[in-house]
Amino acid sequence: MALKFPSEAWAQALATALNANPAYAEAAKAWEGDLLLLVLPDEQDPNGAGVHLDLAHGTCRAARYVADPRGVSSEFVYEGRRADWARLVRHELDPIKAILDGTFKVRGNLAKLLRFTRAAKELVETAANVPTDL
């Protein structure tokens, strides 16, 4: 069954998928921080919406749906338009190439992020494997 993205059910499904993914656990074993997966504001969500993840050493400690991300402070934000999120979850976009070509933007400490590109890629690929309805 496909889950609406973003939503609380999707956030919980992602947390479960991350915690069951040994490739993510290995790639992110030295990572600790939080990340907001953000859908940019549009007609459906005028303030944007997203999923906030609390990540530590290869596990997802918590995941929650954020109906209004303007009040969320996060170490990293991975943001894109709803249509591009749809392409990402259909495996039509590579998450790293999508950053490099400007389709998605990342806000945060890029030096830290560069040390964990494999973990970031595993995270986004895991997200892309959650059955999603956009």
C-alpha positions in Angstrom: 0.0 0.0 0.0 1.4 3.4 -1.0 1.7 6.0 1.7 1.2 9.7 1.2 4.5 11.7 1.2 5.0 13.6 3.4 2.8 12.1 6.2 3.3 10.6 9.7 2.7 7.1 8.3 5.4 7.6 5.6 7.8 9.0 8.2 7.3 5.9 10.4 7.7 3.6 7.4 11.0 5.3 6.5 12.3 5.0 10.1 11.5 1.3 10.0 13.1 0.8 6.6 16.3 2.7 7.7 16.6 0.6 10.8 16.2 -2.6 8.8 18.8 -1.5 6.2 22.3 -2.9 6.9 23.9 -0.9 4.1 22.6 2.3 5.7 23.7 1.2 9.1 27.3 0.6 7.9 27.5 3.8 5.8 26.1 6.0 8.7 27.8 4.3 11.7 29.8 7.5 12.4 27.0 9.9 11.6 24.9 11.8 14.2 22.6 14.6 13.4 19.1 15.5 12.1 17.7 16.0 8.6 14.6 17.5 7.2 13.3 16.1 3.9 11.4 19.1 2.7 8.7 19.6 0.0 8.9 23.2 -1.0 5.8 25.3 -0.7 3.2 24.8 -3.4 -0.6 25.0 -3.8 -1.1 21.8 -1.8 1.1 22.9 1.1 1.6 26.7 1.1 4.2 26.6 3.9 5.9 23.4 2.6 5.8 20.1 4.5 8.3 17.5 5.3 9.7 14.6 7.4 12.2 15.4 10.2 14.6 12.6 11.0 16.8 12.2 14.1 19.7 10.0 13.0 22.5 8.4 15.1 25.2 5.9 14.2 23.3 4.0 11.5 19.9 4.2 13.2 16.9 6.4 13.0 16.0 7.3 16.5 12.9 9.2 15.5 10.9 10.3 12.5 8.0 12.7 12.4 5.8 14.5 9.9 6.1 18.3 9.9 3.1 20.1 8.6 4.7 23.5 8.8 8.5 23.3 8.6 9.0 27.0 9.2 9.5 26.4 12.9 11.8 23.4 12.5 15.5 23.8 13.1 17.5 21.0 11.5 21.2 20.5 10.9 20.5 19.5 7.3 17.6 20.2 4.9 17.2 18.3 1.7 14.6 20.2 -0.3 12.9 20.0 -3.6 9.6 20.5 -5.5 6.8 18.0 -5.1 7.2 16.9 -8.7 10.9 16.2 -8.2 10.2 14.2 -5.0 7.9 12.1 -7.1 10.6 11.5 -9.7 13.1 10.6 -6.9 10.8 8.0 -5.3 10.2 6.5 -8.7 14.0 6.1 -9.1 14.1 8.5 -12.0 16.6 10.7 -10.2 19.9 9.9 -8.5 19.8 11.8 -5.2 23.4 13.0 -5.4 23.2 14.0 -9.1 20.0 15.8 -8.3 21.9 18.0 -5.8 24.7 18.6 -8.3 22.3 19.7 -11.1 20.3 21.9 -8.7 17.1 19.8 -8.8 17.4 19.4 -5.0 19.2 21.7 -2.6 20.9 20.8 0.6 21.3 23.3 3.4 23.8 22.6 6.2 27.4 21.8 6.9 28.5 20.6 3.4 32.0 19.6 4.7 30.3 17.2 7.1 27.9 16.0 4.4 30.7 15.3 2.0 32.2 12.9 4.5 28.9 10.9 4.5 27.8 10.9 0.9 27.4 7.1 0.9 25.2 7.4 4.0 23.2 10.2 2.4 22.7 8.2 -0.8 21.7 5.1 1.2 19.2 7.2 3.2 17.6 8.7 0.1 17.6 5.3 -1.7 15.9 3.8 1.3 13.3 6.6 1.2 12.7 5.9 -2.5 11.9 2.3 -1.6 9.1 3.2 0.8 5.8 2.7 -1.2 4.9 6.3 -1.9 1.9 8.2 -3.2 2.6 11.9 -4.0 
